[in-house]
Amino acid sequence: MPFVQSEDVNTTLRRRLTPHRRLRVWEKTGGICVLCERKIDGVREHWIIEHIRALELGGPDNLDNTGPVHETCAAVKTQDDHRRAAQAKRQKIRHLGADESKRPMPFGRASAWKRKLSGEIMPRR
């Protein structure tokens, strides 16, 4: 079986969002929310630029990955993105074996020995 190089999904650094980039993102979609696909009233509604694939999940910081969204739509998406990123980090920690304690507690569940209430020390089965 050949060795396959795995790609590590890291957090992408965020570039500064200039007014010119913000305008280009707005014009790219014509003012349509990329999440709910409804028209955004740019004057009356609060809207932000959102990354379609979150940076913390490895999404690129370019114009193709951004779009205007309502603030309420973005809040729901951001909450889901944080949940998914935390889950991915937990899986990565378990996969790498980084969650195992370097100094397990004496006679704890990870120990090969156990101590009875009477004080007797015996091997775990």
DRENSE-186991 format. One line per 10 residues: number of its first residue (from 1); for each residue x, y, z of N, C-alpha, C. Coordinates in nm, 2 decimals. Each point is the difference from the previous one (the first is absolute). Example, Ala and Ser with C-alpha at 12.3 -4.5 7.8 and 13.67 -1.06 7.14 Angstrom:
! residues 2
1	1.32/-0.57/0.78/-0.09/0.12/0.00/0.09/0.12/0.00 ~ -0.04/0.11/-0.07/0.09/0.11/0.00/-0.08/0.11/0.08
END
This chain:
! residues 125
1	0.08/-0.12/0.00/-0.08/0.12/0.00/0.09/0.12/0.00 ~ -0.02/0.09/-0.10/0.09/0.12/-0.01/-0.04/0.10/0.11 ~ 0.11/0.08/0.04/-0.02/0.10/0.10/-0.07/0.12/-0.07 ~ -0.11/0.05/0.06/-0.08/0.11/-0.05/0.03/0.12/0.09 ~ 0.04/0.11/-0.06/0.02/0.12/0.08/-0.13/0.06/0.03 ~ -0.03/0.03/0.13/-0.13/0.06/0.03/0.02/0.15/0.01 ~ -0.11/0.07/-0.04/0.00/0.14/0.00/-0.05/0.05/0.14 ~ 0.07/0.09/0.06/-0.04/0.05/0.13/-0.09/0.13/-0.03 ~ -0.12/0.00/0.06/-0.08/0.12/-0.01/0.03/0.09/0.11 ~ 0.06/0.11/-0.03/0.04/0.10/0.10/-0.09/0.12/-0.02
11	0.00/0.09/0.10/-0.07/0.13/0.00/0.07/0.09/-0.10 ~ -0.07/0.06/-0.09/0.05/0.10/-0.09/0.01/0.14/0.06 ~ 0.10/0.07/-0.02/0.01/0.14/0.05/-0.09/0.09/-0.08 ~ -0.06/0.09/0.07/-0.10/0.09/-0.06/0.07/0.13/-0.04 ~ -0.03/0.04/-0.13/0.06/0.13/-0.04/-0.10/0.11/0.03 ~ 0.05/0.12/0.00/-0.08/0.12/0.03/-0.11/0.01/-0.10 ~ -0.12/0.03/0.04/-0.11/0.02/-0.09/-0.02/0.15/-0.03 ~ 0.05/0.04/-0.12/0.00/0.14/-0.04/-0.14/0.03/-0.05 ~ -0.04/0.13/-0.01/-0.12/0.04/-0.06/-0.01/-0.05/-0.15 ~ 0.11/0.00/-0.07/0.00/-0.04/-0.14/-0.03/-0.15/-0.01
21	0.06/-0.08/0.09/-0.03/-0.14/0.00/-0.15/-0.03/0.03 ~ -0.05/0.08/0.10/-0.14/-0.02/0.05/-0.09/0.03/-0.12 ~ 0.03/0.11/-0.08/-0.08/0.04/-0.11/0.00/-0.11/-0.11 ~ 0.12/-0.06/-0.02/0.01/-0.10/-0.10/-0.08/-0.13/0.03 ~ 0.00/-0.03/0.13/-0.08/-0.12/0.05/-0.15/0.03/-0.02 ~ -0.04/0.12/0.03/-0.14/0.04/-0.02/-0.04/-0.01/-0.14 ~ 0.08/0.06/-0.09/-0.03/0.00/-0.14/0.01/-0.14/-0.07 ~ 0.08/-0.09/0.06/0.01/-0.13/-0.06/-0.13/-0.08/0.02 ~ -0.07/0.02/0.11/-0.13/-0.07/0.02/-0.12/0.08/-0.03 ~ 0.02/0.13/-0.03/-0.12/0.08/-0.03/-0.08/0.03/0.13
31	0.06/-0.01/0.11/-0.07/0.04/0.13/-0.09/-0.12/0.05 ~ 0.03/-0.12/-0.05/-0.08/-0.11/0.05/0.07/-0.07/0.11 ~ -0.07/-0.04/0.11/0.06/-0.07/0.11/0.04/-0.14/-0.05 ~ 0.13/-0.04/0.02/0.05/-0.12/-0.04/-0.05/-0.12/0.08 ~ -0.06/0.03/0.12/-0.05/-0.11/0.08/-0.15/-0.03/-0.02 ~ -0.09/0.11/0.01/-0.14/-0.02/-0.02/-0.05/0.04/-0.14 ~ 0.09/0.05/-0.08/-0.03/0.04/-0.14/-0.11/0.10/-0.02 ~ -0.02/0.09/0.10/-0.09/0.11/-0.01/0.07/0.12/-0.02 ~ -0.07/0.10/-0.06/0.06/0.13/-0.03/0.03/0.08/0.13 ~ 0.12/0.06/0.01/0.04/0.08/0.12/-0.03/0.15/-0.04
41	-0.07/0.06/0.09/-0.02/0.15/-0.02/0.12/0.06/0.07 ~ 0.09/0.04/-0.08/0.13/0.05/0.06/-0.01/0.12/0.09 ~ -0.11/0.08/-0.02/-0.01/0.12/0.08/-0.07/-0.03/0.13 ~ -0.11/-0.08/0.00/-0.08/-0.02/0.12/0.04/-0.13/0.08 ~ 0.07/-0.09/-0.06/0.03/-0.13/0.07/0.15/0.00/0.03 ~ 0.03/-0.06/0.12/0.14/-0.02/0.03/0.05/-0.12/-0.07 ~ 0.11/0.01/-0.06/0.06/-0.11/-0.08/0.15/0.00/0.02 ~ 0.06/-0.12/-0.01/0.15/-0.01/0.01/0.05/-0.09/-0.11 ~ 0.13/0.00/-0.01/0.07/-0.09/-0.10/0.03/-0.13/0.08 ~ -0.05/-0.11/-0.05/0.02/-0.13/0.06/0.08/-0.10/-0.09
51	0.09/-0.07/0.06/0.07/-0.11/-0.08/-0.09/-0.12/-0.01 ~ -0.02/-0.05/-0.12/-0.09/-0.11/-0.03/0.05/-0.12/0.07 ~ 0.13/-0.03/-0.02/0.07/-0.11/0.08/0.09/0.08/0.10 ~ -0.03/-0.03/0.13/0.06/0.08/0.10/0.16/-0.01/0.00 ~ 0.06/0.10/0.04/0.15/0.00/0.00/0.05/-0.10/0.10 ~ -0.07/-0.02/0.11/0.05/-0.09/0.10/-0.02/-0.15/-0.05 ~ -0.08/-0.02/-0.10/-0.01/-0.13/-0.06/0.08/-0.02/-0.13 ~ 0.09/0.10/-0.02/0.09/-0.01/-0.11/-0.04/0.07/-0.13 ~ -0.10/0.08/0.01/-0.05/0.07/-0.12/0.10/0.11/-0.04 ~ 0.01/0.03/-0.13/0.09/0.11/-0.04/-0.05/0.14/0.02
61	0.08/0.09/0.02/-0.04/0.14/0.02/0.01/0.08/-0.14 ~ -0.09/-0.04/-0.09/0.00/0.07/-0.13/-0.15/0.03/-0.03 ~ -0.02/0.08/-0.11/-0.13/0.04/-0.04/-0.10/-0.11/-0.03 ~ 0.06/-0.11/-0.05/-0.09/-0.11/-0.04/-0.06/-0.07/0.12 ~ 0.06/0.01/0.12/-0.05/-0.06/0.12/-0.08/0.10/0.09 ~ -0.03/0.12/-0.05/-0.07/0.09/0.08/-0.13/0.05/-0.06 ~ -0.09/0.05/0.08/-0.12/0.05/-0.05/-0.07/0.08/0.10 ~ -0.09/0.09/-0.04/-0.08/0.08/0.10/-0.11/-0.09/0.06 ~ -0.02/0.02/0.13/-0.11/-0.08/0.07/-0.06/0.10/0.10 ~ -0.13/-0.03/0.03/-0.07/0.06/0.11/0.08/-0.03/0.13
71	0.00/0.09/0.10/0.06/-0.03/0.13/-0.06/-0.12/0.07 ~ -0.13/-0.01/-0.01/-0.07/-0.11/0.07/0.04/-0.14/-0.07 ~ 0.01/0.00/-0.13/0.04/-0.12/-0.07/0.15/-0.04/0.04 ~ 0.08/0.11/0.01/0.14/-0.03/0.03/0.02/-0.05/0.14 ~ -0.08/0.04/0.09/0.01/-0.04/0.14/-0.03/-0.15/0.01 ~ -0.10/-0.05/-0.07/-0.03/-0.14/0.00/0.11/-0.08/-0.06 ~ 0.05/0.05/-0.12/0.11/-0.07/-0.07/0.13/-0.01/0.09 ~ 0.03/0.12/0.06/0.12/0.00/0.08/-0.01/-0.09/0.12 ~ -0.11/-0.01/0.06/-0.02/-0.10/0.11/0.03/-0.14/-0.04 ~ -0.06/-0.03/-0.12/0.02/-0.14/-0.06/0.15/-0.02/-0.03
81	0.06/0.10/-0.06/0.15/-0.01/-0.04/0.08/-0.02/0.13 ~ -0.02/0.07/0.11/0.07/-0.02/0.12/-0.02/-0.14/0.05 ~ -0.12/-0.05/0.00/-0.03/-0.14/0.04/0.08/-0.10/-0.08 ~ 0.00/0.02/-0.13/0.07/-0.10/-0.09/0.15/0.01/0.02 ~ 0.05/0.12/0.02/0.15/0.02/0.01/0.04/-0.06/0.14 ~ -0.08/0.01/0.10/0.04/-0.06/0.13/0.00/-0.15/-0.01 ~ -0.10/-0.05/-0.07/-0.01/-0.15/-0.02/0.12/-0.05/-0.08 ~ 0.04/0.07/-0.10/0.12/-0.04/-0.09/0.12/0.01/0.09 ~ 0.02/0.10/0.08/0.12/0.01/0.09/0.00/-0.12/0.10 ~ -0.12/-0.03/0.06/0.00/-0.12/0.09/0.04/-0.13/-0.07
91	-0.05/-0.02/-0.12/0.03/-0.12/-0.08/0.15/0.00/-0.03 ~ 0.05/0.11/-0.04/0.15/0.01/-0.03/0.08/-0.04/0.12 ~ -0.04/0.06/0.12/0.07/-0.03/0.12/0.00/-0.15/0.04 ~ -0.12/-0.06/-0.02/-0.01/-0.15/0.03/0.08/-0.08/-0.10 ~ -0.01/0.04/-0.13/0.07/-0.07/-0.10/0.15/0.00/0.02 ~ 0.06/0.12/0.04/0.14/0.01/0.02/0.05/-0.06/0.14 ~ -0.10/-0.03/0.08/0.04/-0.06/0.13/0.04/0.11/0.10 ~ -0.03/0.12/-0.03/0.04/0.11/0.09/-0.08/0.01/0.12 ~ -0.12/-0.07/0.01/-0.08/0.01/0.12/0.04/-0.09/0.11 ~ 0.09/-0.09/-0.02/0.04/-0.09/0.10/0.09/0.07/0.10
101	-0.03/-0.02/0.13/0.08/0.07/0.10/0.14/-0.05/0.00 ~ 0.09/0.09/0.02/0.15/-0.04/0.01/0.03/-0.05/0.14 ~ -0.08/0.05/0.10/0.02/-0.05/0.14/-0.13/-0.04/0.05 ~ -0.04/-0.13/-0.02/-0.13/-0.04/0.05/0.00/0.00/0.15 ~ -0.11/0.01/0.06/-0.02/0.00/0.15/0.04/-0.14/0.05 ~ 0.07/-0.01/0.11/0.04/-0.13/0.06/-0.13/-0.07/0.03 ~ -0.01/-0.12/-0.04/-0.11/-0.09/0.03/-0.13/0.05/-0.07 ~ 0.01/0.09/-0.10/-0.12/0.04/-0.07/-0.04/-0.10/-0.10 ~ -0.10/0.03/-0.08/-0.05/-0.10/-0.10/0.10/-0.03/-0.11 ~ 0.09/0.09/-0.02/0.10/-0.02/-0.11/0.12/-0.08/0.06
111	0.01/-0.02/0.13/0.11/-0.07/0.06/-0.02/-0.15/-0.01 ~ 0.11/-0.07/0.00/-0.01/-0.15/0.00/-0.03/-0.06/0.14 ~ 0.01/0.09/0.10/-0.02/-0.04/0.14/-0.12/0.07/0.06 ~ -0.07/-0.07/0.09/-0.11/0.06/0.07/0.02/-0.02/0.15 ~ -0.06/0.09/0.08/0.01/0.00/0.14/-0.14/-0.02/0.06 ~ -0.02/-0.10/0.08/-0.13/-0.03/0.06/-0.02/0.09/0.11 ~ -0.13/0.00/0.05/-0.03/0.09/0.12/0.08/-0.05/0.12 ~ 0.03/-0.12/0.01/0.08/-0.05/0.11/0.15/0.04/-0.01 ~ 0.04/0.06/-0.11/0.14/0.04/-0.02/0.08/-0.10/-0.07 ~ -0.05/-0.11/-0.03/0.07/-0.11/-0.07/0.02/0.05/-0.15
121	0.12/-0.02/-0.05/0.03/0.03/-0.14/0.01/-0.12/-0.08 ~ -0.07/0.00/-0.12/-0.01/-0.12/-0.08/0.00/0.04/-0.15 ~ 0.04/-0.09/-0.09/-0.01/0.03/-0.14/-0.14/0.00/-0.05 ~ -0.03/0.09/-0.10/-0.13/0.01/-0.06/-0.01/-0.12/-0.09 ~ -0.12/-0.05/-0.02/-0.02/-0.11/-0.09/-0.05/0.05/-0.14
END
